[in-house]
Structure formats: structure tokens, C-alpha cells
Amino acid sequence: MTQTEENLIDPAAACQMLSIDQHSLLRGINDGIVPAYRIGDAVRFRPSELRHPALSGLAEYYRKIDKEFAA
């Protein structure tokens, strides 16, 4: 399947794939870590891009940042 044929998923499914909450997903998008596509008013994601190994530790990454910021 090519990227143009791949079904895009919504934020809830992306959160489930990455095991993160929506707040962390939005932070990842804003930080340029999580690739997202805007289609009209909707934000969508390619599952193949979310399977990238660099995204597997996203929840831990933000927990560490939050802990350091609070200290």
C-alpha cells in the first residue's frame, strides 16, 4: 500500500496507537515530533508514520519534561 492509499486515522486512534493522551498528542504535533495532516478542520494521521520507533517513547519523554519543569 502506498502512502496515498493509506487510510488516515483520527486523533483518538492516534492516541491509542501511541499510548498517550490527547494533550500529549497535541504537544507532539506542536513540537513537530508527531506528523499530522490537516484536512479542512480535521487533523488526521498516517498509521505507518506513527509506528516510527522514535515515537514509541513519547509518553515517557513528556513525563520527564514535565517532571524537570516542575522541579
mmCIF file of the N, C-alpha and C atoms, coordinates in Angstrom:
data_MODEL
# 
_entry.id   MODEL 
# 
loop_
_atom_site.group_PDB 
_atom_site.id 
_atom_site.type_symbol 
_atom_site.label_atom_id 
_atom_site.label_alt_id 
_atom_site.label_comp_id 
_atom_site.label_asym_id 
_atom_site.label_entity_id 
_atom_site.label_seq_id 
_atom_site.pdbx_PDB_ins_code 
_atom_site.Cartn_x 
_atom_site.Cartn_y 
_atom_site.Cartn_z 
_atom_site.occupancy 
_atom_site.B_iso_or_equiv 
_atom_site.pdbx_formal_charge 
_atom_site.auth_seq_id 
_atom_site.auth_comp_id 
_atom_site.auth_asym_id 
_atom_site.auth_atom_id 
_atom_site.pdbx_PDB_model_num 
ATOM 1   N N  . MET A 1 1  ? 0.844   -1.181 0.000  1.00 0.00 ? 1  MET A N  1 
ATOM 2   C CA . MET A 1 1  ? 0.000   0.000  0.000  1.00 0.00 ? 1  MET A CA 1 
ATOM 3   C C  . MET A 1 1  ? 0.887   1.240  0.000  1.00 0.00 ? 1  MET A C  1 
ATOM 4   N N  . THR A 1 2  ? 0.616   2.161  -0.872 1.00 0.00 ? 2  THR A N  1 
ATOM 5   C CA . THR A 1 2  ? 1.389   3.394  -0.914 1.00 0.00 ? 2  THR A CA 1 
ATOM 6   C C  . THR A 1 2  ? 0.818   4.372  0.094  1.00 0.00 ? 2  THR A C  1 
ATOM 7   N N  . GLN A 1 3  ? 1.598   5.408  0.384  1.00 0.00 ? 3  GLN A N  1 
ATOM 8   C CA . GLN A 1 3  ? 1.132   6.389  1.360  1.00 0.00 ? 3  GLN A CA 1 
ATOM 9   C C  . GLN A 1 3  ? -0.129  7.089  0.886  1.00 0.00 ? 3  GLN A C  1 
ATOM 10  N N  . THR A 1 4  ? -0.306  7.274  -0.408 1.00 0.00 ? 4  THR A N  1 
ATOM 11  C CA . THR A 1 4  ? -1.502  7.946  -0.898 1.00 0.00 ? 4  THR A CA 1 
ATOM 12  C C  . THR A 1 4  ? -2.739  7.072  -0.750 1.00 0.00 ? 4  THR A C  1 
ATOM 13  N N  . GLU A 1 5  ? -2.562  5.738  -0.634 1.00 0.00 ? 5  GLU A N  1 
ATOM 14  C CA . GLU A 1 5  ? -3.684  4.831  -0.479 1.00 0.00 ? 5  GLU A CA 1 
ATOM 15  C C  . GLU A 1 5  ? -3.967  4.496  0.985  1.00 0.00 ? 5  GLU A C  1 
ATOM 16  N N  . GLU A 1 6  ? -3.083  4.870  1.872  1.00 0.00 ? 6  GLU A N  1 
ATOM 17  C CA . GLU A 1 6  ? -3.220  4.529  3.281  1.00 0.00 ? 6  GLU A CA 1 
ATOM 18  C C  . GLU A 1 6  ? -4.385  5.295  3.913  1.00 0.00 ? 6  GLU A C  1 
ATOM 19  N N  . ASN A 1 7  ? -5.170  4.584  4.712  1.00 0.00 ? 7  ASN A N  1 
ATOM 20  C CA . ASN A 1 7  ? -6.272  5.230  5.415  1.00 0.00 ? 7  ASN A CA 1 
ATOM 21  C C  . ASN A 1 7  ? -5.729  6.079  6.553  1.00 0.00 ? 7  ASN A C  1 
ATOM 22  N N  . LEU A 1 8  ? -6.193  7.300  6.639  1.00 0.00 ? 8  LEU A N  1 
ATOM 23  C CA . LEU A 1 8  ? -5.789  8.187  7.722  1.00 0.00 ? 8  LEU A CA 1 
ATOM 24  C C  . LEU A 1 8  ? -6.660  7.904  8.937  1.00 0.00 ? 8  LEU A C  1 
ATOM 25  N N  . ILE A 1 9  ? -6.107  8.160  10.112 1.00 0.00 ? 9  ILE A N  1 
ATOM 26  C CA . ILE A 1 9  ? -6.853  7.923  11.350 1.00 0.00 ? 9  ILE A CA 1 
ATOM 27  C C  . ILE A 1 9  ? -7.053  9.236  12.102 1.00 0.00 ? 9  ILE A C  1 
ATOM 28  N N  . ASP A 1 10 ? -8.021  9.231  13.000 1.00 0.00 ? 10 ASP A N  1 
ATOM 29  C CA . ASP A 1 10 ? -8.343  10.431 13.774 1.00 0.00 ? 10 ASP A CA 1 
ATOM 30  C C  . ASP A 1 10 ? -7.479  10.500 15.041 1.00 0.00 ? 10 ASP A C  1 
ATOM 31  N N  . PRO A 1 11 ? -7.549  11.613 15.765 1.00 0.00 ? 11 PRO A N  1 
ATOM 32  C CA . PRO A 1 11 ? -6.711  11.775 16.965 1.00 0.00 ? 11 PRO A CA 1 
ATOM 33  C C  . PRO A 1 11 ? -6.929  10.699 18.033 1.00 0.00 ? 11 PRO A C  1 
ATOM 34  N N  . ALA A 1 12 ? -8.160  10.248 18.213 1.00 0.00 ? 12 ALA A N  1 
ATOM 35  C CA . ALA A 1 12 ? -8.414  9.216  19.233 1.00 0.00 ? 12 ALA A CA 1 
ATOM 36  C C  . ALA A 1 12 ? -7.666  7.928  18.891 1.00 0.00 ? 12 ALA A C  1 
ATOM 37  N N  . ALA A 1 13 ? -7.689  7.534  17.634 1.00 0.00 ? 13 ALA A N  1 
ATOM 38  C CA . ALA A 1 13 ? -6.976  6.330  17.218 1.00 0.00 ? 13 ALA A CA 1 
ATOM 39  C C  . ALA A 1 13 ? -5.464  6.533  17.310 1.00 0.00 ? 13 ALA A C  1 
ATOM 40  N N  . ALA A 1 14 ? -4.989  7.735  17.008 1.00 0.00 ? 14 ALA A N  1 
ATOM 41  C CA . ALA A 1 14 ? -3.559  8.036  17.119 1.00 0.00 ? 14 ALA A CA 1 
ATOM 42  C C  . ALA A 1 14 ? -3.111  7.941  18.576 1.00 0.00 ? 14 ALA A C  1 
ATOM 43  N N  . CYS A 1 15 ? -3.915  8.462  19.484 1.00 0.00 ? 15 CYS A N  1 
ATOM 44  C CA . CYS A 1 15 ? -3.594  8.367  20.916 1.00 0.00 ? 15 CYS A CA 1 
ATOM 45  C C  . CYS A 1 15 ? -3.513  6.917  21.351 1.00 0.00 ? 15 CYS A C  1 
ATOM 46  N N  . GLN A 1 16 ? -4.444  6.119  20.872 1.00 0.00 ? 16 GLN A N  1 
ATOM 47  C CA . GLN A 1 16 ? -4.440  4.702  21.224 1.00 0.00 ? 16 GLN A CA 1 
ATOM 48  C C  . GLN A 1 16 ? -3.189  4.017  20.676 1.00 0.00 ? 16 GLN A C  1 
ATOM 49  N N  . MET A 1 17 ? -2.825  4.311  19.445 1.00 0.00 ? 17 MET A N  1 
ATOM 50  C CA . MET A 1 17 ? -1.619  3.711  18.854 1.00 0.00 ? 17 MET A CA 1 
ATOM 51  C C  . MET A 1 17 ? -0.358  4.069  19.624 1.00 0.00 ? 17 MET A C  1 
ATOM 52  N N  . LEU A 1 18 ? -0.277  5.333  20.057 1.00 0.00 ? 18 LEU A N  1 
ATOM 53  C CA . LEU A 1 18 ? 0.924   5.831  20.736 1.00 0.00 ? 18 LEU A CA 1 
ATOM 54  C C  . LEU A 1 18 ? 0.870   5.649  22.251 1.00 0.00 ? 18 LEU A C  1 
ATOM 55  N N  . SER A 1 19 ? -0.277  5.207  22.771 1.00 0.00 ? 19 SER A N  1 
ATOM 56  C CA . SER A 1 19 ? -0.485  5.044  24.223 1.00 0.00 ? 19 SER A CA 1 
ATOM 57  C C  . SER A 1 19 ? -0.237  6.353  24.965 1.00 0.00 ? 19 SER A C  1 
ATOM 58  N N  . ILE A 1 20 ? -0.822  7.429  24.443 1.00 0.00 ? 20 ILE A N  1 
ATOM 59  C CA . ILE A 1 20 ? -0.702  8.742  25.071 1.00 0.00 ? 20 ILE A CA 1 
ATOM 60  C C  . ILE A 1 20 ? -2.087  9.384  25.138 1.00 0.00 ? 20 ILE A C  1 
ATOM 61  N N  . ASP A 1 21 ? -2.194  10.451 25.930 1.00 0.00 ? 21 ASP A N  1 
ATOM 62  C CA . ASP A 1 21 ? -3.458  11.182 25.990 1.00 0.00 ? 21 ASP A CA 1 
ATOM 63  C C  . ASP A 1 21 ? -3.473  12.266 24.916 1.00 0.00 ? 21 ASP A C  1 
ATOM 64  N N  . GLN A 1 22 ? -4.633  12.903 24.735 1.00 0.00 ? 22 GLN A N  1 
ATOM 65  C CA . GLN A 1 22 ? -4.753  13.911 23.674 1.00 0.00 ? 22 GLN A CA 1 
ATOM 66  C C  . GLN A 1 22 ? -3.863  15.119 23.922 1.00 0.00 ? 22 GLN A C  1 
ATOM 67  N N  . HIS A 1 23 ? -3.653  15.475 25.182 1.00 0.00 ? 23 HIS A N  1 
ATOM 68  C CA . HIS A 1 23 ? -2.784  16.607 25.494 1.00 0.00 ? 23 HIS A CA 1 
ATOM 69  C C  . HIS A 1 23 ? -1.361  16.342 24.983 1.00 0.00 ? 23 HIS A C  1 
ATOM 70  N N  . SER A 1 24 ? -0.855  15.143 25.246 1.00 0.00 ? 24 SER A N  1 
ATOM 71  C CA . SER A 1 24 ? 0.493   14.787 24.776 1.00 0.00 ? 24 SER A CA 1 
ATOM 72  C C  . SER A 1 24 ? 0.544   14.721 23.258 1.00 0.00 ? 24 SER A C  1 
ATOM 73  N N  . LEU A 1 25 ? -0.536  14.249 22.639 1.00 0.00 ? 25 LEU A N  1 
ATOM 74  C CA . LEU A 1 25 ? -0.581  14.205 21.182 1.00 0.00 ? 25 LEU A CA 1 
ATOM 75  C C  . LEU A 1 25 ? -0.485  15.612 20.605 1.00 0.00 ? 25 LEU A C  1 
ATOM 76  N N  . LEU A 1 26 ? -1.247  16.532 21.161 1.00 0.00 ? 26 LEU A N  1 
ATOM 77  C CA . LEU A 1 26 ? -1.203  17.918 20.677 1.00 0.00 ? 26 LEU A CA 1 
ATOM 78  C C  . LEU A 1 26 ? 0.170   18.543 20.905 1.00 0.00 ? 26 LEU A C  1 
ATOM 79  N N  . ARG A 1 27 ? 0.783   18.242 22.045 1.00 0.00 ? 27 ARG A N  1 
ATOM 80  C CA . ARG A 1 27 ? 2.139   18.741 22.295 1.00 0.00 ? 27 ARG A CA 1 
ATOM 81  C C  . ARG A 1 27 ? 3.108   18.193 21.258 1.00 0.00 ? 27 ARG A C  1 
ATOM 82  N N  . GLY A 1 28 ? 2.967   16.902 20.949 1.00 0.00 ? 28 GLY A N  1 
ATOM 83  C CA . GLY A 1 28 ? 3.836   16.284 19.957 1.00 0.00 ? 28 GLY A CA 1 
ATOM 84  C C  . GLY A 1 28 ? 3.681   16.910 18.580 1.00 0.00 ? 28 GLY A C  1 
ATOM 85  N N  . ILE A 1 29 ? 2.448   17.258 18.229 1.00 0.00 ? 29 ILE A N  1 
ATOM 86  C CA . ILE A 1 29 ? 2.197   17.925 16.943 1.00 0.00 ? 29 ILE A CA 1 
ATOM 87  C C  . ILE A 1 29 ? 2.826   19.309 16.957 1.00 0.00 ? 29 ILE A C  1 
ATOM 88  N N  . ASN A 1 30 ? 2.558   20.064 18.007 1.00 0.00 ? 30 ASN A N  1 
ATOM 89  C CA . ASN A 1 30 ? 3.081   21.433 18.103 1.00 0.00 ? 30 ASN A CA 1 
ATOM 90  C C  . ASN A 1 30 ? 4.605   21.471 18.169 1.00 0.00 ? 30 ASN A C  1 
ATOM 91  N N  . ASP A 1 31 ? 5.208   20.449 18.766 1.00 0.00 ? 31 ASP A N  1 
ATOM 92  C CA . ASP A 1 31 ? 6.666   20.382 18.869 1.00 0.00 ? 31 ASP A CA 1 
ATOM 93  C C  . ASP A 1 31 ? 7.308   19.849 17.582 1.00 0.00 ? 31 ASP A C  1 
ATOM 94  N N  . GLY A 1 32 ? 6.482   19.437 16.631 1.00 0.00 ? 32 GLY A N  1 
ATOM 95  C CA . GLY A 1 32 ? 6.996   18.917 15.375 1.00 0.00 ? 32 GLY A CA 1 
ATOM 96  C C  . GLY A 1 32 ? 7.489   17.483 15.461 1.00 0.00 ? 32 GLY A C  1 
ATOM 97  N N  . ILE A 1 33 ? 7.102   16.778 16.510 1.00 0.00 ? 33 ILE A N  1 
ATOM 98  C CA . ILE A 1 33 ? 7.526   15.393 16.698 1.00 0.00 ? 33 ILE A CA 1 
ATOM 99  C C  . ILE A 1 33 ? 6.557   14.430 16.016 1.00 0.00 ? 33 ILE A C  1 
ATOM 100 N N  . VAL A 1 34 ? 5.271   14.692 16.152 1.00 0.00 ? 34 VAL A N  1 
ATOM 101 C CA . VAL A 1 34 ? 4.250   13.814 15.586 1.00 0.00 ? 34 VAL A CA 1 
ATOM 102 C C  . VAL A 1 34 ? 3.768   14.392 14.256 1.00 0.00 ? 34 VAL A C  1 
ATOM 103 N N  . PRO A 1 35 ? 3.933   13.640 13.173 1.00 0.00 ? 35 PRO A N  1 
ATOM 104 C CA . PRO A 1 35 ? 3.458   14.124 11.866 1.00 0.00 ? 35 PRO A CA 1 
ATOM 105 C C  . PRO A 1 35 ? 1.938   14.062 11.794 1.00 0.00 ? 35 PRO A C  1 
ATOM 106 N N  . ALA A 1 36 ? 1.330   15.166 11.400 1.00 0.00 ? 36 ALA A N  1 
ATOM 107 C CA . ALA A 1 36 ? -0.125  15.258 11.311 1.00 0.00 ? 36 ALA A CA 1 
ATOM 108 C C  . ALA A 1 36 ? -0.497  15.997 10.041 1.00 0.00 ? 36 ALA A C  1 
ATOM 109 N N  . TYR A 1 37 ? -1.716  15.769 9.596  1.00 0.00 ? 37 TYR A N  1 
ATOM 110 C CA . TYR A 1 37 ? -2.206  16.385 8.366  1.00 0.00 ? 37 TYR A CA 1 
ATOM 111 C C  . TYR A 1 37 ? -3.546  17.042 8.648  1.00 0.00 ? 37 TYR A C  1 
ATOM 112 N N  . ARG A 1 38 ? -3.660  18.278 8.240  1.00 0.00 ? 38 ARG A N  1 
ATOM 113 C CA . ARG A 1 38 ? -4.926  18.996 8.406  1.00 0.00 ? 38 ARG A CA 1 
ATOM 114 C C  . ARG A 1 38 ? -5.722  18.838 7.123  1.00 0.00 ? 38 ARG A C  1 
ATOM 115 N N  . ILE A 1 39 ? -6.948  18.362 7.278  1.00 0.00 ? 39 ILE A N  1 
ATOM 116 C CA . ILE A 1 39 ? -7.875  18.213 6.159  1.00 0.00 ? 39 ILE A CA 1 
ATOM 117 C C  . ILE A 1 39 ? -9.121  18.988 6.542  1.00 0.00 ? 39 ILE A C  1 
ATOM 118 N N  . GLY A 1 40 ? -9.233  20.185 6.010  1.00 0.00 ? 40 GLY A N  1 
ATOM 119 C CA . GLY A 1 40 ? -10.313 21.074 6.445  1.00 0.00 ? 40 GLY A CA 1 
ATOM 120 C C  . GLY A 1 40 ? -10.087 21.432 7.900  1.00 0.00 ? 40 GLY A C  1 
ATOM 121 N N  . ASP A 1 41 ? -11.078 21.175 8.735  1.00 0.00 ? 41 ASP A N  1 
ATOM 122 C CA . ASP A 1 41 ? -10.960 21.436 10.170 1.00 0.00 ? 41 ASP A CA 1 
ATOM 123 C C  . ASP A 1 41 ? -10.445 20.222 10.945 1.00 0.00 ? 41 ASP A C  1 
ATOM 124 N N  . ALA A 1 42 ? -10.287 19.101 10.263 1.00 0.00 ? 42 ALA A N  1 
ATOM 125 C CA . ALA A 1 42 ? -9.894  17.859 10.924 1.00 0.00 ? 42 ALA A CA 1 
ATOM 126 C C  . ALA A 1 42 ? -8.376  17.664 10.880 1.00 0.00 ? 42 ALA A C  1 
ATOM 127 N N  . VAL A 1 43 ? -7.869  16.998 11.895 1.00 0.00 ? 43 VAL A N  1 
ATOM 128 C CA . VAL A 1 43 ? -6.463  16.601 11.939 1.00 0.00 ? 43 VAL A CA 1 
ATOM 129 C C  . VAL A 1 43 ? -6.431  15.086 11.816 1.00 0.00 ? 43 VAL A C  1 
ATOM 130 N N  . ARG A 1 44 ? -5.600  14.586 10.925 1.00 0.00 ? 44 ARG A N  1 
ATOM 131 C CA . ARG A 1 44 ? -5.511  13.153 10.688 1.00 0.00 ? 44 ARG A CA 1 
ATOM 132 C C  . ARG A 1 44 ? -4.053  12.704 10.685 1.00 0.00 ? 44 ARG A C  1 
ATOM 133 N N  . PHE A 1 45 ? -3.865  11.396 10.817 1.00 0.00 ? 45 PHE A N  1 
ATOM 134 C CA . PHE A 1 45 ? -2.535  10.811 10.962 1.00 0.00 ? 45 PHE A CA 1 
ATOM 135 C C  . PHE A 1 45 ? -2.405  9.576  10.084 1.00 0.00 ? 45 PHE A C  1 
ATOM 136 N N  . ARG A 1 46 ? -1.190  9.320  9.612  1.00 0.00 ? 46 ARG A N  1 
ATOM 137 C CA . ARG A 1 46 ? -0.884  8.093  8.876  1.00 0.00 ? 46 ARG A CA 1 
ATOM 138 C C  . ARG A 1 46 ? -0.355  7.068  9.878  1.00 0.00 ? 46 ARG A C  1 
ATOM 139 N N  . PRO A 1 47 ? -1.040  5.937  10.006 1.00 0.00 ? 47 PRO A N  1 
ATOM 140 C CA . PRO A 1 47 ? -0.574  4.918  10.961 1.00 0.00 ? 47 PRO A CA 1 
ATOM 141 C C  . PRO A 1 47 ? 0.870   4.483  10.723 1.00 0.00 ? 47 PRO A C  1 
ATOM 142 N N  . SER A 1 48 ? 1.291   4.384  9.484  1.00 0.00 ? 48 SER A N  1 
ATOM 143 C CA . SER A 1 48 ? 2.668   3.959  9.202  1.00 0.00 ? 48 SER A CA 1 
ATOM 144 C C  . SER A 1 48 ? 3.677   4.942  9.780  1.00 0.00 ? 48 SER A C  1 
ATOM 145 N N  . GLU A 1 49 ? 3.355   6.220  9.809  1.00 0.00 ? 49 GLU A N  1 
ATOM 146 C CA . GLU A 1 49 ? 4.268   7.216  10.384 1.00 0.00 ? 49 GLU A CA 1 
ATOM 147 C C  . GLU A 1 49 ? 4.266   7.161  11.908 1.00 0.00 ? 49 GLU A C  1 
ATOM 148 N N  . LEU A 1 50 ? 3.137   6.783  12.498 1.00 0.00 ? 50 LEU A N  1 
ATOM 149 C CA . LEU A 1 50 ? 3.053   6.695  13.955 1.00 0.00 ? 50 LEU A CA 1 
ATOM 150 C C  . LEU A 1 50 ? 3.774   5.460  14.488 1.00 0.00 ? 50 LEU A C  1 
ATOM 151 N N  . ARG A 1 51 ? 4.068   4.497  13.630 1.00 0.00 ? 51 ARG A N  1 
ATOM 152 C CA . ARG A 1 51 ? 4.799   3.300  14.042 1.00 0.00 ? 51 ARG A CA 1 
ATOM 153 C C  . ARG A 1 51 ? 6.308   3.523  14.088 1.00 0.00 ? 51 ARG A C  1 
ATOM 154 N N  . HIS A 1 52 ? 6.758   4.718  13.772 1.00 0.00 ? 52 HIS A N  1 
ATOM 155 C CA . HIS A 1 52 ? 8.193   5.015  13.774 1.00 0.00 ? 52 HIS A CA 1 
ATOM 156 C C  . HIS A 1 52 ? 8.738   4.814  15.190 1.00 0.00 ? 52 HIS A C  1 
ATOM 157 N N  . PRO A 1 53 ? 9.876   4.140  15.320 1.00 0.00 ? 53 PRO A N  1 
ATOM 158 C CA . PRO A 1 53 ? 10.446  3.857  16.643 1.00 0.00 ? 53 PRO A CA 1 
ATOM 159 C C  . PRO A 1 53 ? 10.664  5.100  17.505 1.00 0.00 ? 53 PRO A C  1 
ATOM 160 N N  . ALA A 1 54 ? 10.932  6.232  16.891 1.00 0.00 ? 54 ALA A N  1 
ATOM 161 C CA . ALA A 1 54 ? 11.183  7.453  17.664 1.00 0.00 ? 54 ALA A CA 1 
ATOM 162 C C  . ALA A 1 54 ? 9.944   7.890  18.442 1.00 0.00 ? 54 ALA A C  1 
ATOM 163 N N  . LEU A 1 55 ? 8.769   7.478  18.019 1.00 0.00 ? 55 LEU A N  1 
ATOM 164 C CA . LEU A 1 55 ? 7.541   7.882  18.703 1.00 0.00 ? 55 LEU A CA 1 
ATOM 165 C C  . LEU A 1 55 ? 7.141   6.923  19.812 1.00 0.00 ? 55 LEU A C  1 
ATOM 166 N N  . SER A 1 56 ? 7.825   5.809  19.934 1.00 0.00 ? 56 SER A N  1 
ATOM 167 C CA . SER A 1 56 ? 7.438   4.815  20.931 1.00 0.00 ? 56 SER A CA 1 
ATOM 168 C C  . SER A 1 56 ? 7.623   5.310  22.362 1.00 0.00 ? 56 SER A C  1 
ATOM 169 N N  . GLY A 1 57 ? 8.506   6.239  22.596 1.00 0.00 ? 57 GLY A N  1 
ATOM 170 C CA . GLY A 1 57 ? 8.750   6.743  23.939 1.00 0.00 ? 57 GLY A CA 1 
ATOM 171 C C  . GLY A 1 57 ? 8.184   8.126  24.198 1.00 0.00 ? 57 GLY A C  1 
ATOM 172 N N  . LEU A 1 58 ? 7.198   8.520  23.422 1.00 0.00 ? 58 LEU A N  1 
ATOM 173 C CA . LEU A 1 58 ? 6.665   9.881  23.530 1.00 0.00 ? 58 LEU A CA 1 
ATOM 174 C C  . LEU A 1 58 ? 6.061   10.175 24.907 1.00 0.00 ? 58 LEU A C  1 
ATOM 175 N N  . ALA A 1 59 ? 5.309   9.230  25.462 1.00 0.00 ? 59 ALA A N  1 
ATOM 176 C CA . ALA A 1 59 ? 4.698   9.442  26.776 1.00 0.00 ? 59 ALA A CA 1 
ATOM 177 C C  . ALA A 1 59 ? 5.768   9.652  27.838 1.00 0.00 ? 59 ALA A C  1 
ATOM 178 N N  . GLU A 1 60 ? 6.806   8.815  27.814 1.00 0.00 ? 60 GLU A N  1 
ATOM 179 C CA . GLU A 1 60 ? 7.906   8.958  28.771 1.00 0.00 ? 60 GLU A CA 1 
ATOM 180 C C  . GLU A 1 60 ? 8.645   10.273 28.587 1.00 0.00 ? 60 GLU A C  1 
ATOM 181 N N  . TYR A 1 61 ? 8.838   10.665 27.356 1.00 0.00 ? 61 TYR A N  1 
ATOM 182 C CA . TYR A 1 61 ? 9.520   11.919 27.041 1.00 0.00 ? 61 TYR A CA 1 
ATOM 183 C C  . TYR A 1 61 ? 8.804   13.102 27.690 1.00 0.00 ? 61 TYR A C  1 
ATOM 184 N N  . TYR A 1 62 ? 7.487   13.174 27.530 1.00 0.00 ? 62 TYR A N  1 
ATOM 185 C CA . TYR A 1 62 ? 6.757   14.302 28.106 1.00 0.00 ? 62 TYR A CA 1 
ATOM 186 C C  . TYR A 1 62 ? 6.652   14.210 29.626 1.00 0.00 ? 62 TYR A C  1 
ATOM 187 N N  . ARG A 1 63 ? 6.582   12.998 30.176 1.00 0.00 ? 63 ARG A N  1 
ATOM 188 C CA . ARG A 1 63 ? 6.588   12.879 31.635 1.00 0.00 ? 63 ARG A CA 1 
ATOM 189 C C  . ARG A 1 63 ? 7.895   13.411 32.211 1.00 0.00 ? 63 ARG A C  1 
ATOM 190 N N  . LYS A 1 64 ? 9.005   13.097 31.546 1.00 0.00 ? 64 LYS A N  1 
ATOM 191 C CA . LYS A 1 64 ? 10.311  13.557 32.010 1.00 0.00 ? 64 LYS A CA 1 
ATOM 192 C C  . LYS A 1 64 ? 10.405  15.077 31.915 1.00 0.00 ? 64 LYS A C  1 
ATOM 193 N N  . ILE A 1 65 ? 9.958   15.649 30.819 1.00 0.00 ? 65 ILE A N  1 
ATOM 194 C CA . ILE A 1 65 ? 9.984   17.101 30.660 1.00 0.00 ? 65 ILE A CA 1 
ATOM 195 C C  . ILE A 1 65 ? 9.144   17.777 31.727 1.00 0.00 ? 65 ILE A C  1 
ATOM 196 N N  . ASP A 1 66 ? 7.943   17.245 31.962 1.00 0.00 ? 66 ASP A N  1 
ATOM 197 C CA . ASP A 1 66 ? 7.054   17.838 32.968 1.00 0.00 ? 66 ASP A CA 1 
ATOM 198 C C  . ASP A 1 66 ? 7.661   17.770 34.360 1.00 0.00 ? 66 ASP A C  1 
ATOM 199 N N  . LYS A 1 67 ? 8.310   16.649 34.663 1.00 0.00 ? 67 LYS A N  1 
ATOM 200 C CA . LYS A 1 67 ? 8.936   16.489 35.979 1.00 0.00 ? 67 LYS A CA 1 
ATOM 201 C C  . LYS A 1 67 ? 10.085  17.485 36.143 1.00 0.00 ? 67 LYS A C  1 
ATOM 202 N N  . GLU A 1 68 ? 10.882  17.666 35.119 1.00 0.00 ? 68 GLU A N  1 
ATOM 203 C CA . GLU A 1 68 ? 12.003  18.611 35.174 1.00 0.00 ? 68 GLU A CA 1 
ATOM 204 C C  . GLU A 1 68 ? 11.502  20.047 35.272 1.00 0.00 ? 68 GLU A C  1 
ATOM 205 N N  . PHE A 1 69 ? 10.411  20.353 34.585 1.00 0.00 ? 69 PHE A N  1 
ATOM 206 C CA . PHE A 1 69 ? 9.858   21.696 34.610 1.00 0.00 ? 69 PHE A CA 1 
ATOM 207 C C  . PHE A 1 69 ? 9.306   22.020 36.009 1.00 0.00 ? 69 PHE A C  1 
ATOM 208 N N  . ALA A 1 70 ? 8.696   21.020 36.645 1.00 0.00 ? 70 ALA A N  1 
ATOM 209 C CA . ALA A 1 70 ? 8.104   21.238 37.962 1.00 0.00 ? 70 ALA A CA 1 
ATOM 210 C C  . ALA A 1 70 ? 9.163   21.365 39.055 1.00 0.00 ? 70 ALA A C  1 
ATOM 211 N N  . ALA A 1 71 ? 10.346  20.845 38.797 1.00 0.00 ? 71 ALA A N  1 
ATOM 212 C CA . ALA A 1 71 ? 11.399  20.850 39.833 1.00 0.00 ? 71 ALA A CA 1 
ATOM 213 C C  . ALA A 1 71 ? 11.989  22.232 40.015 1.00 0.00 ? 71 ALA A C  1 
# 
